[in-house]
Amino acid sequence: MKQFLLTVAGVFVGLVLFMVVVPLALIGLAISSAQPAPITGRAVLTLDLRNGLTDQAPQSGLAIFGSGNLSVMGIEDGLRRAASDSHVGGVFVRLPDGGMAPAAADELRLAFQAFRASGKPILAYSQGIYPEGVATATYELGAASGDFWMQPSSSFQAVGLAQEDVFFKNFFDRYGIVADYQQRYQYKNAVNGYLYSDYTAAHREAELSWMGSVFDTGVAMAAADRKMDPATLKTILEAGPYSAEDARAKGLVDRVGELRDAENTILRAAGSGAKLTDFADYASRARAGRSSSGGGPAIALIQAEGDIVTGTGGHQSPLAGGQNIYSDDLAQAFYDAAQDKDVKAIVFRVSSPGGSDTASEEILSAMLAAKAAGKPVVVSMGDYAASGGYWISSQASEIVAEPSTLTGSIGVFGGKFAVGPALAKFGVDIHGLSVGGDYASAFGAGNAMTPSQRAAFGLWLDRIYQGFVARVAQGRHLPLARVEEIAKGRVWTGVQAKQLGLVDDLGGYALALERAKALAGLHGKVRVKAISGRPSPFAAILRMFGGDADSARLMLAASELSRNPEARQLIESLRQARLREEGATVLAPIMPFGDQ
């Protein structure tokens, strides 16, 4: 038995070293070697927004390591740190050629203002603003810089906001495809393109309403930063497009000049010897240097971006960078925060267009458990918090939204495509069999639902909708009839939602953090503790290779033991004892990478 235990221990430790410690050490070495050298002189951070933004940094597995992708939350954090960093003398921003998410522009505008309040300059440079997407949001951000340049002969086309939808109804009718969908209610227009050949009155009303609100908000923000009258600025913008030179003459931008001239201008403003430094490198270095240790009161930061789905992200590849909100993981984050004695309140950052109702309910239940444990929850809304995104926000202690956040969409839709008649035209037949109740075949692709199936499906949608409305009424302290009046699947901007009582205040993450501190009775600088609820990278690696959670915990414990000198000495003694019994030559101890 002794020999058997010694052999098992030796094999187990060897496997740990080979399969976990060594690979992670190699990954760590690769990451550390990729990290840029610390800033030693004066730096101007170059923030390039031309490749798009996520709301939050990826949080799945190892995808966060060495990621150069920019996120709104990451930029906000980096600018906050740079404002008090004596090595940073300014920021040089490359604006996107087209539009950007309006709520992202709202958040970054606040971050720009906070950075400039430190006395450091921001220069924004544009090679043209074109009407793809929400171009006025790009202009809003450029106006917030305080020094807005355009390249000579470029085009300024931030004249308004347009949207196009594709309608398939006539196509479906021609080829015999049936879009068998139901909505609750008329403003839940995600599937209108399948059901109609043009905008319905409700669809048109809702779209023009939020589009007008986004446009007016962007103009008002830019006018405030350019010190112009909003009505005057709106008139000037709508009369465009303009050349860069014309935009300068009308006071829309500050300078027209070449890229190198703009760079030299911000470098001179930053001080003698200043050099350009990539913002993403600076932000990743700041994250790496941030200590997660320390005790005392803390605000938990729980982040969620993407479609809401059931399950856990732990079965993904740990190298994947896709964004989904997994209900098991997010619920666990709330339970972890509820049990953490240091956590006094929670900021819940949400950017989601919706998803599964059952997944949303699981998350909401966990949030309520955290509140019941005495942890106030303040939601900070990003680009979207609509449908399921509003469901999981609706019963927070307080809700803070960006002025241009798209939220609400309190409604539900569902259904299927029946393609049997269309395929029959090409000689393809669909036949089905079922046992049990009539509803068993309701979602077959061959034919549309029968009247009884459609009625049963409608009752199911009604239950989901009524439950959604009831949760909003309870969480927002509104009469049920009032919620039913403003729900019906309609999307609202943050500005509109505040007027309707669906959110409490307008602002970004910084405001949500202050509200969480106030609700918790905390003052001054407070530690922010990120809690994800996701499996550790160890668990992600093992699951990728078929291991389970118990194996992950064993591997993690073993890897920790391998770093402990006393444990290593004991393991080595056992290994050498085994080798002596076998008459083998005693080898030098095997040391993990990085140990001296």
N, C-alpha and C positions, 0 to 999 in steps of 0.2 A: 504493500500500500504506500509506504514511504517513497519507494522508487517511482511508483505511478504518479503520485502528487508532484514530485520534483520534475518529472518529465512534462506533465501537463503545464506546470508553472513556467518552465523554460520555453515550451512551444508557444504558450499564450503571450509571454512577454516579447518573444521574437516576432510574432505576428503583429503585435501592437506597434513595435518599433518599425517594422517594415511597411505595414499598411496604413498607419495613421501618423505616427510622429514624424517619420522621414518625409512622406509626401507633404504634410503641412509645413514642415520646416523648409522644404524646397519652395513651396508657395510663398511662405513668409520672406525667404531670401529674395525671390523674384520681385515681390511687392516692394520690399525695402530698397532694392536696387533701382526700382523704377521711380521711387520718390525723388523729387527734385531736391537739390541742396537748399538748406535754409537761406532765407533772405538775410544778407549781411549789410547791404547798402539801402539806398532809397529806391522804392519800387512804385511803378504805376501798373495797376492790375488791368489786363486787357480782357474784357468780358464780351465774348463773341456770341450773340444771340441768333445767328443766322441758321443754325442747325436744329432749331426747335428746342422746346423745353418740356419736361414732365413737371408735374406739380411737386412730387416728392422723389427722393433718390430711391432706386430699387432696393428692396429689403429682402430679396429671396436668396438664401444660401450664400454662396461666395460671390454673387454678382456685384456686390458692393465694393469688392476689392479692386482697387486700381481703376475704378470706373471714371471715365472722363466726361460722362454725360452730365449736363447741367440740369438742375431742377430749381423751381421757384424757391422752395424751402432752403435748398443748399445755398442759393445766391443770397437770400435774406440773411442766413447765418454767417456767410462769408463777409458780407458788407458790414454786419454788426461788429465782427471781430476786427475787420480792417479799419474801422473808424477809430479804434483805440490803439492800433498798432503803429508805433512810431516809425516803423520801416516803410509804411505805405503812405505815399504822398498824393495819390489820386487814382481815378478809375477812367479807363478809356473803353467806351462801349461801341461795339459794331452792331447796328440795328439790322433786323431782318429786312429783306427787300419787299416782302408782302406783309400780311397781317399777323397778329398773334392773338392768343386767347385773351379776351378783355379782362377777365378776373386776374390773370397773371400780370397784366400791365398795371392793374390797380395795386396789387401787392408789391410789385417791384418799384412802383412810383413812391410808395411809402418808405421802402428801403432806401431808395435814392435820397429822399428828403432827410432821412435820419443820418445817412452818411454825410451829406453836405452840411448838416447842422454841426458836425465836428470841425468845420472849417476847411475841409479838403474838397478839391474840385472834381467834378465829373464832366467829361466831354463825350457827347454822343455823335457818332459819324454814320451817315446814311449814304449809300450808293443808289438811292432811289426808293421811293415808297409806292408800291403798285397795288391795285385793288383786290388782289387775291386775299381771301380771308377778311379779317377785320383790320383794315389798314389804319383806321382812326385810333386803334389801340396802340399800334406802333408809334403813331404821332404823339399820343398821350405820353408814352414813355420817353420819347426824345425831348418833349417839352419839359419833362421833369428834371432833365440833366442840368439845366442852367447854362449850357454852352452847346448849342445844337448846330452841327455842320452838315453840309451836303456836298457831294462830289460835283464838280462843274459839269453842266449839260445833262445831269441826271433829271429824273422826272418825279414830281410830287403829285401823287394821285390819291391822296387821302380825302376823298370827296364825299364819302358816305358809306353805307353798308348795304350789301345786296346778298340775297340767298336764292338758290335754285333747287327745286325738288323734281324728281323724276316720277312720273305717274305711269303705271303699267296696266291699268284697267283695260284699255282698248286692245293692247297686245295680248293680255290674258284671254279676253273674250274671243279674239281671233283664233287662238290656238286651243281653246277649250280648257284652260287652266282656271281652277276655282280657288280664289284666296278666301278661305273659310275662317275669318277672324272676327272676334268681338272685342269691343272697347268699353271701358268705363271711365270717363264718358266722352262727350263729343270733342273735348280738347286733347284727348290722348291720341295724338295724330301720328305716332311712329309708324303705323301700318297704313296710313291714308294713301300712300303711293300705290298700294296693292288693291285698294278698294274703290278708288275714284280716278277719274281722268283729269281732275283739276282740283284746286283748293276748295274745300267746303268753306262756308261763311265763318265757322268757328276756327278752322285751321288758319285762315287768312287773318282773322282778328288776333289770334294768339301770337302768330309769327311777327306781325307788324308791331304788336305791342312790345314784345321783348327787344326786338331790333331797334325800335325807336328809343327805348330806355337805354340800351347800350350805347347808341350813338350820342344821345344827349349827355350821358354821363361822361363819355370820353371827351366830348367838346368842352364840358364844364371843367373837367380836371385840367385839360390843356390850357384853357383860357385863364384859369387861376395861376398856373405856373408861368404863362407868358404875360401875365398882367394885362389881359385884354377882357373886353366885355364879351360874355358867352354868345350873345345874339350876333354881335359883330363878327366874331370868329366863325360862327356857323355859316353866316352869309358868305364870308370869304372862302371857306372850304368848299361849300356847295357850288361855287362859281368856277372851280378848277376843272381840269388839272392844270398844273403850272410846271414850268421849267424850274430848276433849282434857283436860277437867278431871279425869276419872278417871285418865287416863294420867299426869297430873302427880301426883295423890295416890299413885299406886303407884310413883313414882320412875322412870317410863319417860322423861319429859322434864323439863326444868328450869323452864320458865315457860309460862304461857298469857297471850298479850297480842296487841294489834293490831299490824299491820305497821309503822305509823309509830312506835309505841313501841319495837319491836325495832330499827328503823333508828337511832333517837335513842340507844339504849343502846350500840350498837357505835360510833357516832360519838363519843360521850363517852369511851368506852374508848380510842379511837384518839388522842385528844388534841385540844387546842383548835384550832378552825378546820377540822376534818376534813370532807371532802366525799365523797359517794358517786361512784365512778368505775367504769365498766363494765369487767369483767375481760377480756372479749374485746378491747376497745380497748387495754387495758394490755398484754396478751400480744402483740398484733400490733405494737405500738410497740417492745416489747422485742425481738421477732424482727427488726424493721427496723433496730434499732440495734446488733444483734449483728454483729460483724466476723467474716467467714469467712476473713480473711487471717491471716497468721502462719505460722511454721514450727514445727519441733520435733515431738516425738512426739505422736501423736494416736490416739484410739480412733474407728474408723469406726462410724457408726450407719446400719444398713440396715433399712428398715421395709417391712412387707408386710401388707396388710389386704384381705380379700375372698376371692372364689372364685379358685382357681388355674387359669389358662387358658394355652394356648400363644400365642406371638406377642409382639407389642409394643404398648404403648399409644400409640405415636407416631402411629398413624393415627386416633386419636380426635380430636374437636374439642378444641382447646387450652382451650376454656372449659368443658369437661365436668368435673363433679365426682364422677362415679361411681367406686366403689372396686372394682378387680379387681387380681389379682396376675398380671402378664404375665411368663411365664417368661424370654423373651429379655431383658427389661429387668432383672429381678432377678438373673439370671445375670451380666449385664454389670456390675451393681453389685459383685458379688463379685470378678469379674476386675479391675475398676478398683481395688478396695481391695487386692487381692493385689499389684498393680503399683505402688501408691503407697508410696514409701519412708518417708514420715512415719507411715503407719498401722502400728501395732504389734499391734493386736487389733481384733476386730469384735464389736459388740453387734448381734444380729439380732432385731428386734422382730417377732413373728408374731401375727396375729389372723386365723385362717382356719378355716372349717369343712371345707375340702378342695377337691377339684376333680380336674383331669386327672392321671392317673398319669404320663404322659409329660412333662407340664410340670413336675410335682414332681421327676421324675428329673433333668431338665435343671438345675433349681435346686440340687438336692443335689450334683450333679457339680461345679457351680461353687463351692459351699461347700467341698467337699473339695479343690479346686484352691487355694483361699485358705489352707486349713489346711496343705496341702503346701508353700505358699510361706512358712510360718512364722508365719501370722497366726491365733492362737487365735480361735475363734468361740464366743460365749456367747449362747444364745437366751434372750430375755425373752418369755414367753408372755402374751398379753392375754386377751380374753374366751374365745377358742377357739384351739386348735392341734390339731385333730382330723383324722383321716383323712389327706388330703394335707398338711394343716397339721402333722401329726406326722411325716409322711414327710420333709418338708424340714427338720425339726428334729432328726431322730433321730441324726445323726452329728456333731452339734456337740460342741465340747470340753466344754461344760457346758450344762445346761438349768435355767433358773430359771422357775418357774411361780407364778402367784397361787394361793392356797389354793382358790379357787373356779373357776379356769380349767377348762374342759371340754376334755380332751385324750384321746389314745389313739385309739380307733375304728380300730384296725389291722385293716382289712378292705376289702372291695370289693363293689360290687353293680353290676348292669347289666341291661338288657333293653329291652322295648318294650311298647306297647299294640297289640293286634290288634283293630281296630274294624270289620273287614269284616262279620261277622254282625250287629252292631248297626246299621250303616248300611243293610244289606239290608232291614231291617224298614221303612225309609222310602223304599225304592225306589232306593237308591244302591248300585251294585255296584263293587267294586274288583277289577280283574284286573291281573296283572303278567306281564312277560316277562323272561327273563334268559338269558345265555349264560355258559359257563364252568362252574365248580364249583357244587355244590349249595348252598354257603354264600353264594353271591352274593345270593340272595333272602332271607337270614335275617332282615333287618330291615324287610321289607315290612310295611305296615300292614294288609294284607288278612286274614292268617291267623297263627295262632301258629306258632312254629318247629316244624319236623319233628324227630323224635327225633335224627336225625344232626346237624342244625343245632344243636339244644340241647346235644348232647354236645360239639360243637366249641366252642361258646360257653363251656361250662363249663370246658373245658381252658384257654381263654384267661384266664378269671377266676382259675383255679387258679395260673397262671403269675404273674399280677400279685400275688396274695395271697402266694405263696411268696417272691417277690422282696421284698415289703414286710417280711415277717417276718424274712428274712435280713438286710436292712439294719438293722432295729431290733436284732437280736441282735448284729451286729457293732458298731454304734455305741454300744450301751448295755453291751457286754461281758457279755451274758447268754447262758446256754445256749439253743440254738434251741428245745429242748423247753419251756423256761420261757416264752419269748415266745409260742409257740403256745398255751400254757395261758392266758395273760392277754390274748391278742389276740381273735380271733373276732369282731372288729367292736365290741367293748365300749367304751363311753365311761366315762372315769374323771375325777374331779375332781383338781385339783392335789395335794390332801392324799392322796388314794388313790394317785395316780401316784407320789408320792415313796415311799410304803410299798412299792410294787411295783418300784421301781428305774427307772421310766420317766423321772423327772426327778431332778435332783440337790438342788435346794433350793427353798424357798418364799419368795417375795418379789416385788418389783416391779423396774422399770427401774433404780432406783438401786442395788439389790443386784447386778443383772447387770453394771452398769458397774464396780462395785468388783471383781467377779470377773474381768472382762476385764483390768482394770489389774493385778491380782495375777498372772494368767497371763502377762502381757506383762512383768512385772517393773517396772512403773511405780509411782511413788509421788506423793502430793500431787495438786494440781490438774492435770488433763490436758485438753487440747483435744479436743472431740468434733466430728468432721467427718461431716456427713450426706452420704451417697452414695446416689443413687437409681438410676442407670443409665438413667434416662428421657431421651428426646431433649430438647434445649433448647427454650425457647419459640419460638425462631427456626425450628427444624425442625418444631415442631408447627404453626406458622402456615403454613409452606410446604406441608407435607403436606396440610393442610386444603384448600389451593388447587391440589393436584396436583403440587407440587414434590417433588424427591427429596432424599436426604441430601446428595449432592454440591452441589446448589444451595443447600441450607441452609448448608453450610460456606462456600461462596463469598459468600453474603449476609452471614454473620456476619463474615467477614474484611473484606468491603467496608465494613460498618458500623463496624468498628473503625478502618479507615483513615480513614473520614470524620470521626472524632473527633481524628485526629492532625493538628496544625497544619501540619507539613511535607508530609504527604501531601495535605492539602486544598489547600495552595499549589500543589503540582505538578499536581493535577487541574485546578485553576482556570487554571493557565498553559496546559495542554493545551486546555481549553475555549475560552479567549480566542484562542489561536492558530488554532483551527478557525474561530472566528467571524471573525477578521481575514481569513483566506483566502477566506471566503465573502462578505466585504464587509459583514458584519452589524454592528450596534451592540453594543459591549461592555457587558454588563449587570453590575450589582453581584453579587458572589458570593452564591450561595444557601447559607445557614447552617442547620444543623439546629436544631430547637427546643432551647432550653436553653443554647446556646453564646452567650457574650458576647464 
